[in-house]
Amino acid sequence: MEKKNLAGGEFVTFVNSQGIKVRGTLLKLSINQIIFEVYNPYSLVQMSEVLSDLTIVRVEKKIYQGKATVTNTVNTGIILVVYATLYENFWKNNIDVSSREEIEAEINYLFKNFDSEQNIDAEFKTSVIAVRSFLLGLRAWFEKLEPDFATAKIDVNAEFLLQNFKLLFEKMYEMCCKLHHSGMSVDQDRFHHYMIFVQDLLHQFFMSSPFPHRAYSKPLGYAGDYEMMRMIQRENAEGPNLFTKFINVFYTNIPIANCVKNRTVQLVKLITKMNEMLKTRPKQEREEMSSQLKVVTGKVKNVRTALSYSRDRFITDLIPAEKLGQFKIDFLAELNKLEKFPEDEEKLNEIALEVADGLSES
C-alpha cells in the first residue's frame, strides 16, 4: 500500500451530481476521509451523493483524483462543511515518507508560504485583519438578530437594509476603500501572495453571498457577465440569512454597480424618447431608421463577438499582456475593413494571428 501525504491539501475541487464544478477549502485529510468547506450561497452537496472528479491539490501537485461519497454535511449558514469517503485506488503523486529529500521539500514549501506572508506590507496586512475583525463581529451580531426578524416577520429586502443599516454600509465601504488603497502599490510579482492572504482571511465572509460568489467563480473577472448584470438590476437582498443578504446588497450597491443601474435607466429613457419621436415621422422614414438600427445592432453584436474571441482564445499566449488592449483595437480595425463579418473560426484565427504577429514585431 502506498503511503499518503502527511500534511493537508491546499484546496479541493469536484463536480456534483448536477454537473456543477465546485471548489472548497481542505480542513482535514486521511487515507479514507476528507473534510472540507464550501463557501457557497446555494446547497450544492447532499448526503450520500457521489462526487465525481474530486481533485485534491497540494504543493502544486494533484495527490488524489477520482470519486468520493458524501457521508455527512454541516451547514453553518455561512459555509457548508462536507465529510466524504475517499477510495484508495485514486491516490497519486504521494510523497515518499522514507525519503529525506521529499520530506525536506515539503518543509521548504511550508517555509516558503510562511516567508511570503511575513513579507506582506504591514499597512495592507493591518487593513485585511481589520476588515476580517469587523466582519466577524458583524456576522455574530446579525446571527443574534435572526430570531427577532423571524418573530416580527419583516420582509428583509434591499430597500429595508439600505435604509435601516445605512451606518453599517458606510463603515463597510470605508474599510474596503482603505484596503483597496493600501493594495494599490503592490508589485505585480508579489500580487499572488497578497491575493492568497486576502482569500484565506476574507473569502469565507464573501463567498456565501450570491453576487460575490458569481463574480469570483464564473466568469472569473469578466465584468460584462449577463447574470451579474441581472443580479445588480433585480431585488438584490439575496442569501440564506441576514449576514449574506447584507453582503449581497453591499456589493450590488457600491458606486460601480449603481453606474450599471443608472445606465439602464438612461437607456430606457433614450429608447422611449426615440420611440415617441418615430411615431411622428412618415412611414418611409420610420422604415429607413428601423433598417439602420438593425445594421447598428448587427455591428455591435460582431464587436462583442470579436472582443470575446480576443479575450478567451489563444491570443493571450501570443502577445504580452500590456499589448492586449492595442490588439483588440487593431483586431476590430481589420474586421471593419471586411465587407462581411467572418462566420468561420478559421478566418478569425488567420486575422488574429496577423495582428498578433504585427504587435510582436513592434
C-alpha contacts under 8 A as a table, 3 or more apart, distances in Angstrom:
res1	aa1	res2	aa2	distance
2	E	94	N	7.86
3	K	94	N	6.87
3	K	95	I	7.38
3	K	96	D	6.84
3	K	97	V	7.04
4	K	30	S	7.95
4	K	31	I	6.60
4	K	91	W	7.84
4	K	94	N	5.52
4	K	95	I	6.81
5	N	8	G	7.49
5	N	63	I	7.81
5	N	94	N	5.59
5	N	95	I	5.87
7	A	29	L	7.84
8	G	26	L	6.93
8	G	27	L	7.19
8	G	28	K	6.08
8	G	29	L	5.66
8	G	58	R	7.49
9	G	12	V	7.47
9	G	26	L	6.05
9	G	29	L	7.40
9	G	56	I	6.18
9	G	57	V	5.65
9	G	58	R	4.46
9	G	59	V	7.76
10	E	25	T	7.07
10	E	26	L	6.31
10	E	56	I	7.55
10	E	57	V	5.80
10	E	58	R	4.71
10	E	59	V	7.32
11	F	23	R	7.35
11	F	24	G	6.04
11	F	25	T	4.96
11	F	26	L	5.34
11	F	56	I	6.08
11	F	57	V	5.64
11	F	58	R	6.94
12	V	23	R	5.83
12	V	24	G	5.22
12	V	25	T	6.23
12	V	26	L	6.29
12	V	36	F	7.72
12	V	54	L	7.01
12	V	55	T	5.53
12	V	56	I	4.56
12	V	57	V	6.29
13	T	21	K	7.11
13	T	22	V	5.61
13	T	23	R	4.37
13	T	24	G	6.13
13	T	53	D	7.79
13	T	54	L	5.62
13	T	55	T	5.24
13	T	56	I	6.75
14	F	21	K	5.72
14	F	22	V	5.51
14	F	23	R	6.66
14	F	51	L	6.26
14	F	52	S	6.08
14	F	53	D	5.37
14	F	54	L	4.10
14	F	55	T	6.21
15	V	18	Q	7.83
15	V	19	G	5.66
15	V	20	I	5.40
15	V	21	K	4.39
15	V	22	V	6.14
15	V	51	L	5.86
15	V	52	S	5.26
15	V	53	D	6.09
15	V	54	L	6.83
16	N	19	G	5.40
16	N	20	I	5.59
16	N	21	K	6.66
16	N	22	V	7.50
16	N	44	L	7.03
16	N	45	V	6.77
16	N	49	E	7.78
16	N	50	V	7.28
16	N	51	L	5.12
16	N	52	S	6.47
17	S	20	I	7.45
17	S	49	E	7.14
17	S	50	V	7.05
17	S	51	L	6.78
17	S	52	S	7.82
22	V	38	V	7.88
23	R	38	V	6.83
24	G	36	F	6.17
24	G	37	E	5.36
24	G	38	V	4.63
24	G	39	Y	7.03
25	T	36	F	5.40
25	T	37	E	5.09
25	T	38	V	6.58
26	L	29	L	7.54
26	L	34	I	7.70
26	L	35	I	6.36
26	L	36	F	4.32
26	L	37	E	6.46
27	L	34	I	7.81
27	L	35	I	5.48
27	L	36	F	4.94
27	L	37	E	7.00
28	K	34	I	5.87
28	K	35	I	5.06
28	K	36	F	6.83
29	L	33	Q	6.07
29	L	34	I	4.68
29	L	35	I	6.45
30	S	33	Q	5.24
30	S	34	I	6.37
31	I	86	L	7.03
31	I	87	Y	7.95
31	I	88	E	7.02
32	N	85	T	5.71
32	N	86	L	4.75
32	N	87	Y	6.34
32	N	88	E	7.11
33	Q	83	Y	7.21
33	Q	84	A	5.76
33	Q	85	T	4.63
33	Q	86	L	5.28
34	I	83	Y	5.96
34	I	84	A	5.44
34	I	85	T	6.50
34	I	86	L	6.85
35	I	81	V	7.03
35	I	82	V	5.60
35	I	83	Y	4.66
35	I	84	A	6.55
36	F	81	V	5.76
36	F	82	V	5.42
36	F	83	Y	6.89
37	E	79	I	6.44
37	E	80	L	5.58
37	E	81	V	4.53
37	E	82	V	6.20
38	V	79	I	5.77
38	V	80	L	5.13
38	V	81	V	6.45
38	V	82	V	7.59
39	Y	78	I	7.04
39	Y	79	I	4.92
39	Y	80	L	6.59
39	Y	203	H	7.69
39	Y	204	Q	5.98
39	Y	207	M	5.10
39	Y	208	S	5.13
40	N	43	S	7.30
40	N	44	L	7.88
40	N	78	I	7.80
40	N	79	I	6.64
40	N	80	L	7.54
40	N	207	M	5.66
40	N	208	S	4.48
40	N	209	S	6.97
40	N	210	P	7.54
40	N	213	H	6.79
41	P	78	I	7.66
41	P	207	M	7.19
41	P	208	S	4.43
41	P	209	S	5.20
41	P	210	P	5.52
41	P	213	H	7.61
41	P	239	G	6.09
41	P	240	P	6.79
41	P	244	T	7.99
42	Y	210	P	7.98
43	S	46	Q	7.66
45	V	49	E	7.00
45	V	70	V	7.91
45	V	73	T	7.92
45	V	82	V	7.84
46	Q	49	E	5.53
46	Q	70	V	7.14
46	Q	73	T	7.33
47	M	70	V	5.57
47	M	71	T	6.01
47	M	72	N	5.85
47	M	73	T	6.71
48	S	69	T	6.03
48	S	70	V	4.86
48	S	71	T	5.69
48	S	72	N	7.73
49	E	69	T	5.80
49	E	70	V	5.35
50	V	67	K	6.82
50	V	68	A	5.80
50	V	69	T	4.52
50	V	70	V	6.39
51	L	54	L	6.30
51	L	67	K	5.65
51	L	68	A	5.21
51	L	69	T	6.09
51	L	70	V	7.41
52	S	66	G	6.30
52	S	67	K	4.77
52	S	68	A	6.80
53	D	65	Q	5.96
53	D	66	G	4.74
53	D	67	K	5.78
54	L	64	Y	7.47
54	L	65	Q	5.45
54	L	66	G	5.24
54	L	67	K	5.68
54	L	68	A	6.63
55	T	62	K	6.66
55	T	63	I	7.59
55	T	64	Y	5.46
55	T	65	Q	4.39
55	T	66	G	6.72
56	I	62	K	5.71
56	I	63	I	5.77
56	I	64	Y	5.13
56	I	65	Q	6.63
57	V	60	E	6.18
57	V	61	K	5.36
57	V	62	K	4.45
57	V	63	I	5.97
57	V	64	Y	7.41
58	R	61	K	5.38
58	R	62	K	6.57
58	R	63	I	7.04
59	V	106	E	7.60
59	V	109	Y	7.02
61	K	93	N	7.09
62	K	65	Q	7.01
62	K	92	K	7.07
62	K	93	N	6.63
63	I	91	W	5.92
63	I	92	K	4.83
63	I	93	N	5.07
63	I	94	N	5.84
64	Y	90	F	5.72
64	Y	91	W	4.45
64	Y	92	K	5.50
64	Y	93	N	7.83
65	Q	90	F	5.60
65	Q	91	W	6.68
65	Q	92	K	7.51
66	G	90	F	5.37
67	K	86	L	7.09
67	K	87	Y	7.23
67	K	90	F	7.62
68	A	84	A	5.99
68	A	85	T	5.43
68	A	86	L	5.05
68	A	87	Y	6.94
69	T	84	A	5.15
69	T	85	T	5.14
69	T	86	L	7.06
70	V	73	T	7.64
70	V	82	V	7.01
70	V	83	Y	5.83
70	V	84	A	4.10
70	V	85	T	6.41
71	T	82	V	7.93
71	T	83	Y	5.56
71	T	84	A	5.13
71	T	85	T	6.72
72	N	82	V	6.13
72	N	83	Y	5.00
72	N	84	A	6.94
73	T	80	L	6.80
73	T	81	V	5.58
73	T	82	V	4.64
73	T	83	Y	6.08
74	V	80	L	5.75
74	V	81	V	4.99
74	V	82	V	6.61
75	N	78	I	7.44
75	N	79	I	6.18
75	N	80	L	4.54
75	N	81	V	6.33
76	T	79	I	5.54
76	T	80	L	6.25
76	T	81	V	7.85
77	G	80	L	7.43
77	G	240	P	6.73
77	G	241	N	6.92
78	I	204	Q	7.42
78	I	205	F	7.34
78	I	208	S	5.57
78	I	244	T	7.43
79	I	204	Q	7.10
79	I	208	S	6.57
87	Y	90	F	5.97
87	Y	91	W	7.68
88	E	91	W	5.89
91	W	94	N	7.36
95	I	102	E	6.26
95	I	103	I	7.50
96	D	99	S	5.36
96	D	102	E	6.46
96	D	103	I	7.69
97	V	100	R	7.51
97	V	102	E	7.27
97	V	103	I	6.48
99	S	102	E	5.45
99	S	103	I	6.37
100	R	103	I	5.19
100	R	104	E	6.06
101	E	104	E	5.18
101	E	105	A	6.18
102	E	105	A	4.95
102	E	106	E	6.39
103	I	106	E	5.12
103	I	107	I	6.34
104	E	107	I	4.91
104	E	108	N	6.02
105	A	108	N	5.08
105	A	109	Y	6.23
106	E	109	Y	5.09
106	E	110	L	6.50
107	I	110	L	5.10
107	I	111	F	6.32
108	N	111	F	4.94
108	N	112	K	6.03
109	Y	112	K	4.98
109	Y	113	N	6.36
110	L	113	N	5.30
110	L	114	F	6.23
111	F	114	F	5.00
111	F	115	D	5.99
112	K	115	D	5.18
112	K	116	S	6.10
113	N	116	S	5.13
113	N	117	E	6.37
114	F	117	E	5.30
114	F	118	Q	6.38
115	D	118	Q	5.04
115	D	119	N	6.30
116	S	119	N	5.27
116	S	120	I	6.87
116	S	193	H	6.35
117	E	120	I	5.50
117	E	193	H	7.06
117	E	194	Y	7.89
117	E	197	F	7.03
120	I	124	F	7.19
120	I	125	K	6.57
120	I	193	H	7.84
120	I	194	Y	6.76
121	D	124	F	5.33
121	D	125	K	6.16
122	A	125	K	5.07
122	A	126	T	6.05
123	E	126	T	5.14
123	E	127	S	6.25
123	E	182	S	6.46
124	F	127	S	5.10
124	F	128	V	6.31
124	F	179	L	6.58
124	F	182	S	5.20
124	F	183	G	6.16
125	K	128	V	5.21
125	K	129	I	6.19
126	T	129	I	5.19
126	T	130	A	6.03
127	S	130	A	5.06
127	S	131	V	6.29
127	S	175	M	7.56
127	S	178	K	6.95
127	S	179	L	5.25
127	S	182	S	7.48
128	V	131	V	5.22
128	V	132	R	6.22
128	V	179	L	6.50
128	V	198	V	6.69
128	V	201	L	7.57
128	V	202	L	7.83
129	I	132	R	4.98
129	I	133	S	6.06
129	I	201	L	7.61
130	A	133	S	5.11
130	A	134	F	6.14
130	A	175	M	7.92
131	V	134	F	5.08
131	V	135	L	6.13
131	V	175	M	6.46
131	V	176	C	7.37
131	V	202	L	7.95
132	R	135	L	5.13
132	R	136	L	6.10
132	R	201	L	6.62
132	R	202	L	6.09
133	S	136	L	5.15
133	S	137	G	6.36
134	F	137	G	5.34
134	F	138	L	6.05
135	L	138	L	4.85
135	L	139	R	5.89
135	L	205	F	7.09
136	L	139	R	5.30
136	L	140	A	6.33
137	G	140	A	5.22
137	G	141	W	6.14
138	L	141	W	5.07
138	L	142	F	6.16
138	L	243	F	7.63
139	R	142	F	5.19
139	R	143	E	6.21
139	R	243	F	5.71
140	A	143	E	5.12
140	A	144	K	6.51
141	W	144	K	5.25
141	W	145	L	6.58
142	F	145	L	5.01
142	F	146	E	6.39
142	F	242	L	6.09
142	F	243	F	5.83
143	E	146	E	5.30
143	E	242	L	7.44
143	E	243	F	7.51
144	K	147	P	6.93
145	L	148	D	5.33
145	L	149	F	6.38
146	E	149	F	5.29
146	E	150	A	6.21
146	E	241	N	7.73
146	E	242	L	6.92
147	P	150	A	5.02
147	P	151	T	6.15
148	D	151	T	5.18
148	D	152	A	6.13
149	F	152	A	5.10
149	F	153	K	5.89
149	F	154	I	5.93
150	A	153	K	5.13
150	A	154	I	7.21
155	D	160	F	7.88
156	V	160	F	6.00
156	V	161	L	6.77
156	V	237	A	7.16
156	V	242	L	7.99
157	N	160	F	5.37
157	N	161	L	6.40
157	N	235	E	7.17
157	N	236	N	7.42
157	N	237	A	5.12
158	A	161	L	5.20
158	A	162	L	6.06
158	A	235	E	6.49
158	A	236	N	5.95
158	A	237	A	4.84
158	A	249	V	6.10
159	E	162	L	5.22
159	E	163	Q	6.11
160	F	163	Q	5.35
160	F	164	N	6.03
161	L	164	N	5.36
161	L	165	F	5.39
161	L	166	K	7.43
161	L	246	F	7.06
161	L	249	V	7.81
162	L	165	F	5.63
162	L	166	K	5.39
162	L	169	F	7.53
162	L	249	V	7.91
163	Q	166	K	5.67
165	F	168	L	5.39
165	F	169	F	6.52
166	K	169	F	5.19
166	K	170	E	6.24
167	L	170	E	5.15
167	L	171	K	6.21
168	L	171	K	5.14
168	L	172	M	6.04
169	F	172	M	5.06
169	F	173	Y	6.10
169	F	250	F	6.56
170	E	173	Y	5.18
170	E	174	E	6.13
171	K	174	E	5.05
171	K	175	M	6.24
172	M	175	M	5.28
172	M	176	C	6.19
173	Y	176	C	5.15
173	Y	177	C	6.07
173	Y	254	I	7.88
174	E	177	C	5.23
174	E	178	K	6.29
175	M	178	K	5.07
175	M	179	L	6.23
176	C	179	L	4.96
176	C	180	H	6.07
177	C	180	H	4.99
177	C	181	H	6.05
178	K	181	H	5.07
178	K	182	S	6.19
179	L	182	S	5.21
179	L	183	G	6.40
180	H	183	G	5.25
180	H	184	M	6.43
181	H	184	M	5.30
182	S	185	S	7.03
183	G	186	V	5.54
186	V	190	R	6.70
186	V	191	F	6.30
187	D	190	R	5.39
187	D	191	F	6.18
188	Q	191	F	5.04
188	Q	192	H	7.95
189	D	192	H	7.23
190	R	193	H	5.67
190	R	194	Y	6.65
191	F	194	Y	5.18
191	F	195	M	6.13
192	H	195	M	5.04
192	H	196	I	6.26
193	H	196	I	5.22
193	H	197	F	6.24
194	Y	197	F	5.07
194	Y	198	V	6.30
195	M	198	V	5.22
195	M	199	Q	6.14
196	I	199	Q	5.07
196	I	200	D	6.06
197	F	200	D	5.32
197	F	201	L	6.46
198	V	201	L	5.36
198	V	202	L	5.75
198	V	203	H	7.39
199	Q	202	L	5.36
199	Q	203	H	4.88
200	D	203	H	6.30
200	D	204	Q	7.96
201	L	204	Q	7.41
202	L	205	F	5.68
202	L	206	F	6.83
203	H	206	F	5.27
203	H	207	M	5.65
204	Q	207	M	5.80
204	Q	208	S	6.86
205	F	208	S	6.46
206	F	209	S	5.88
206	F	212	P	6.19
206	F	213	H	7.12
206	F	244	T	7.71
206	F	247	I	6.79
207	M	210	P	7.38
207	M	212	P	6.01
207	M	213	H	4.68
208	S	213	H	6.75
208	S	239	G	7.57
208	S	244	T	6.26
209	S	212	P	6.07
209	S	213	H	6.07
209	S	238	E	7.24
209	S	239	G	5.61
209	S	244	T	4.97
209	S	245	K	6.85
209	S	247	I	6.45
209	S	248	N	5.55
210	P	213	H	5.22
210	P	214	R	6.08
210	P	238	E	6.73
210	P	239	G	6.45
210	P	248	N	6.64
211	F	214	R	5.15
211	F	215	A	6.14
211	F	228	M	6.89
211	F	231	M	6.74
211	F	248	N	5.91
211	F	251	Y	7.21
211	F	252	T	7.43
212	P	215	A	4.94
212	P	216	Y	6.08
212	P	248	N	7.14
212	P	251	Y	7.13
213	H	216	Y	5.26
213	H	217	S	5.97
214	R	217	S	5.39
214	R	218	K	5.42
214	R	219	P	7.29
214	R	228	M	7.08
215	A	218	K	6.04
215	A	219	P	6.44
215	A	220	L	6.49
215	A	221	G	6.25
215	A	222	Y	7.92
215	A	228	M	7.03
216	Y	219	P	7.05
216	Y	220	L	5.39
216	Y	221	G	6.50
217	S	220	L	5.60
218	K	221	G	7.67
219	P	222	Y	5.47
219	P	225	D	6.64
222	Y	225	D	6.08
223	A	228	M	7.95
224	G	228	M	7.54
224	G	229	M	7.18
225	D	228	M	5.41
225	D	229	M	6.48
226	Y	229	M	5.21
226	Y	230	R	6.41
227	E	230	R	4.98
227	E	231	M	6.19
228	M	231	M	5.01
228	M	232	I	6.35
229	M	232	I	5.20
229	M	233	Q	6.32
229	M	260	V	7.66
230	R	233	Q	5.11
230	R	234	R	6.07
231	M	234	R	5.55
231	M	235	E	7.64
231	M	236	N	6.35
231	M	252	T	7.58
232	I	235	E	7.82
232	I	236	N	6.64
232	I	252	T	5.24
232	I	253	N	7.79
232	I	257	A	6.54
232	I	260	V	7.68
232	I	261	K	7.32
233	Q	236	N	7.69
233	Q	261	K	6.24
235	E	238	E	7.83
236	N	245	K	7.87
236	N	248	N	6.65
236	N	249	V	5.76
236	N	252	T	6.91
237	A	245	K	4.83
237	A	246	F	6.95
237	A	248	N	6.21
237	A	249	V	5.45
238	E	244	T	7.30
238	E	245	K	5.06
238	E	248	N	6.33
238	E	249	V	7.68
239	G	242	L	7.54
239	G	244	T	5.10
239	G	245	K	4.90
239	G	248	N	7.32
240	P	244	T	6.56
240	P	245	K	7.30
241	N	244	T	5.58
241	N	245	K	6.20
242	L	245	K	5.10
242	L	246	F	6.11
243	F	246	F	5.08
243	F	247	I	6.36
244	T	247	I	5.11
244	T	248	N	6.12
245	K	248	N	5.05
245	K	249	V	6.11
246	F	249	V	5.22
246	F	250	F	6.08
247	I	250	F	5.01
247	I	251	Y	6.34
248	N	251	Y	5.36
248	N	252	T	6.24
249	V	252	T	5.16
249	V	253	N	6.04
250	F	253	N	5.39
250	F	254	I	6.31
251	Y	254	I	5.67
251	Y	257	A	7.45
252	T	257	A	5.46
252	T	258	N	7.46
253	N	256	I	7.83
253	N	257	A	5.52
253	N	258	N	5.68
254	I	257	A	5.44
254	I	258	N	6.26
255	P	258	N	5.02
255	P	259	C	6.23
256	I	259	C	5.12
256	I	260	V	6.80
257	A	260	V	5.22
257	A	261	K	6.70
258	N	261	K	5.01
258	N	262	N	6.11
259	C	262	N	5.02
259	C	263	R	6.07
260	V	263	R	5.24
260	V	264	T	6.38
261	K	264	T	5.21
261	K	265	V	6.40
262	N	265	V	5.07
262	N	266	Q	6.21
263	R	266	Q	5.10
263	R	267	L	6.01
264	T	267	L	5.04
264	T	268	V	6.18
265	V	268	V	5.26
265	V	269	K	6.32
266	Q	269	K	5.08
266	Q	270	L	6.16
267	L	270	L	5.03
267	L	271	I	6.15
268	V	271	I	5.18
268	V	272	T	6.05
269	K	272	T	5.12
269	K	273	K	6.05
270	L	273	K	5.07
270	L	274	M	6.15
271	I	274	M	5.10
271	I	275	N	6.03
272	T	275	N	5.04
272	T	276	E	6.26
273	K	276	E	5.22
273	K	277	M	6.19
274	M	277	M	4.95
274	M	278	L	6.06
275	N	278	L	5.13
275	N	279	K	6.52
276	E	279	K	5.35
276	E	280	T	7.18
277	M	280	T	5.60
277	M	281	R	7.03
278	L	281	R	5.23
278	L	286	R	6.12
279	K	286	R	7.97
281	R	285	E	6.32
281	R	286	R	6.23
282	P	285	E	5.41
282	P	286	R	6.33
283	K	286	R	5.10
283	K	287	E	6.30
284	Q	287	E	5.18
284	Q	288	E	6.31
285	E	288	E	5.08
285	E	289	M	6.21
286	R	289	M	5.20
286	R	290	S	6.12
287	E	290	S	5.05
287	E	291	S	6.19
288	E	291	S	5.13
288	E	292	Q	6.30
289	M	292	Q	5.07
289	M	293	L	6.15
290	S	293	L	5.05
290	S	294	K	6.44
291	S	294	K	5.22
291	S	295	V	6.55
292	Q	295	V	5.11
292	Q	296	V	6.29
293	L	296	V	5.09
293	L	297	T	6.06
294	K	297	T	4.99
294	K	298	G	6.13
295	V	298	G	5.11
295	V	299	K	6.32
296	V	299	K	5.09
296	V	300	V	6.20
297	T	300	V	5.11
297	T	301	K	6.22
298	G	301	K	5.09
298	G	302	N	6.26
299	K	302	N	5.02
299	K	303	V	6.16
300	V	303	V	5.08
300	V	304	R	6.24
301	K	304	R	5.19
301	K	305	T	6.17
302	N	305	T	4.97
302	N	306	A	6.13
302	N	341	F	7.07
303	V	306	A	5.08
303	V	307	L	6.15
303	V	332	L	7.05
304	R	307	L	5.17
304	R	308	S	6.02
305	T	308	S	5.16
305	T	309	Y	6.03
306	A	309	Y	4.94
306	A	310	S	6.14
306	A	331	F	7.88
306	A	332	L	7.04
307	L	310	S	5.10
307	L	311	R	6.19
307	L	328	K	6.57
308	S	311	R	5.12
308	S	312	D	6.06
309	Y	312	D	5.41
309	Y	313	R	5.69
310	S	313	R	5.91
310	S	314	F	7.84
310	S	315	I	6.14
310	S	316	T	7.87
310	S	328	K	6.70
310	S	352	A	7.92
311	R	315	I	7.29
311	R	316	T	7.22
312	D	315	I	7.84
313	R	316	T	7.25
314	F	317	D	5.64
314	F	318	L	7.01
315	I	318	L	5.18
315	I	319	I	6.57
315	I	352	A	7.59
315	I	356	A	7.35
316	T	319	I	5.89
316	T	320	P	7.22
316	T	321	A	6.88
316	T	324	L	7.29
317	D	320	P	7.79
318	L	356	A	6.81
318	L	360	S	7.99
319	I	323	K	6.64
319	I	324	L	6.99
319	I	356	A	6.41
319	I	359	L	7.35
319	I	360	S	6.20
320	P	323	K	5.53
320	P	324	L	6.83
321	A	324	L	5.33
322	E	325	G	7.08
323	K	326	Q	5.29
323	K	327	F	6.17
323	K	359	L	7.42
324	L	327	F	4.93
324	L	328	K	6.40
325	G	328	K	5.31
325	G	329	I	6.60
326	Q	329	I	5.13
326	Q	330	D	6.18
327	F	330	D	5.15
327	F	331	F	5.78
327	F	355	V	6.78
327	F	356	A	6.74
327	F	359	L	7.27
328	K	331	F	5.01
328	K	332	L	6.10
329	I	332	L	5.38
329	I	333	A	6.20
330	D	333	A	4.95
330	D	334	E	6.24
330	D	355	V	6.69
331	F	334	E	5.28
331	F	335	L	6.34
331	F	351	I	7.40
331	F	352	A	6.44
331	F	355	V	6.30
332	L	335	L	5.02
332	L	336	N	6.04
333	A	336	N	5.09
333	A	337	K	6.62
334	E	337	K	5.33
334	E	338	L	7.20
334	E	351	I	7.46
335	L	338	L	5.52
335	L	341	F	6.72
335	L	351	I	7.98
336	N	339	E	7.66
336	N	341	F	7.93
338	L	341	F	6.57
342	P	345	E	7.73
342	P	347	K	6.30
342	P	348	L	6.61
343	E	347	K	7.81
344	D	347	K	5.84
344	D	348	L	6.87
345	E	348	L	5.06
345	E	349	N	6.10
346	E	349	N	5.06
346	E	350	E	6.28
347	K	350	E	5.06
347	K	351	I	6.36
348	L	351	I	5.27
348	L	352	A	6.00
349	N	352	A	5.10
349	N	353	L	6.01
350	E	353	L	5.31
350	E	354	E	6.37
351	I	354	E	5.21
351	I	355	V	6.36
352	A	355	V	5.21
352	A	356	A	6.05
353	L	356	A	5.00
353	L	357	D	5.96
354	E	357	D	5.19
354	E	358	G	6.30
355	V	358	G	5.15
355	V	359	L	6.41
356	A	359	L	5.17
356	A	360	S	6.12
357	D	360	S	5.07
357	D	361	E	6.25
358	G	361	E	5.37
358	G	362	S	6.38
359	L	362	S	5.14
